[in-house]
Amino acid sequence: MRLGDATTSRIALIGTSTYADGSLADVPAIANNLAALKEIFVDPELGGMPRAAVAMLLDPETPAQLDEWLEPIVREAEDLLLVYYAGHGRVGEDEELYLTVASSDENRIHRTGVPFAWIKRAFLDSPAKTRILVLDCCHSGQAMTRLGRLGGGGVTAALNQVDIEGTHVLTASGPSQAARVLDGAEFTAFTDVFLQLLRGGVIGGPEFLTCSYLFPYLHNLLVRAGLPKPHQQTKDTAGHLALVRNAAFTSGTAPELRLPTATGEPVRVDAATSRENYVPARESLKELRRRSPRFIPRHYDRLAAAYYDEGYETDSELVLMEKEHQRYAARADSLLVAGPVVRAWSWILRSFVGYGYRPARALNWLLFVVVMGTIFFVAQPPPHSISEDSITWNPLVFTADLALPIIDLGQDGKWTFIEGTSQWVVTLINAFGWLVFGSILACLPRALRRR
């Protein structure tokens, strides 16, 4: 987990707080939204972005001005692109979502608003590896429908799916809901909670906070306050890049979060908040196998992504490990002669390195074998040296040399044993070392891809 690269990431903060037309009410709090977000993202202790990488556009006059301002920003972003918009959102007669600017007229929104299609095209054309869109406006949930409307079939659909990978959409409301701003509030309701989480952090949370990790807290707190439910949509690993450092990670404390209500009810936010409806991965996997006895990889991918989006990385990895286990089992079932070999290799990968998701298992196994081998050789008569060099018998180093086949500790091949049992133990430890080394090599590409 990491923050976006400071030199190749861009953040665009857009908001419309005043309107020339009387059909749309002014929202002064939106100006505060943008200013507070910028300070968080440029704070060295939180977002760590240079000020030049965080652009702010308040009260654009026309749709063209917003479009022209946004275009160079999205094209410059190579690592992270984050676009935030706050203002009125309207759905036109064409069922399109329109974002408003200072000159927007609600009665002529199709001509005076910014079609979401413009934002979508700029967003998806960006070369950024990770693209995050945050919308704090009415009907913002429409963005998920529009962003996911792919059309076509076969190869076209597959290519379109690639087009939206690496995107994360976070909205203040559903497709038919209004966003909220309370009278006299400093910020709009959704952004108020979002800001408090970014600024104060989560007690017991990870070092870095992602959109996916924060979403359950955002959802639970807004619902508790009786406000519209936020929504999110993640494609591929877009939710994995961090927005800010967790301010509560090192201090172990966080300021009390106040719900945006008339009473301002204080709430303590910690890692337990999002676990109210938590279901362990092992139980979910049982249910998945019951519903889908036949191995279908995408079912496991979706379940793993769901756990990751909720902040349960360990559960997500358990699902992916089970996916690999089922993949090898399905392959073994299709092979009449080589099936047992495939099953055995699957068992080795699962036991030694967890299919690449648990590399520390290899170290645990090696330590166990070295300890047991050392105990065995200490109890045996010392072997005879067959080396011309002067060498001292060391059971611990000898066993480690056997178990680490690619490392020469100067003991392996320098001794001969009289008893046959010792020769068998030497062979078994050496074979074990090669199996562990082979399993690490087999899973190394997957482990590197996860970094």
Summary of the structure (lengths in Angstrom):
residues: 451
radius of gyration: 28.5
end to end distance: 7.9
largest distance: 99.3
contacts: 1456
relative contact order: 0.08
helix: 49%
strand: 13%
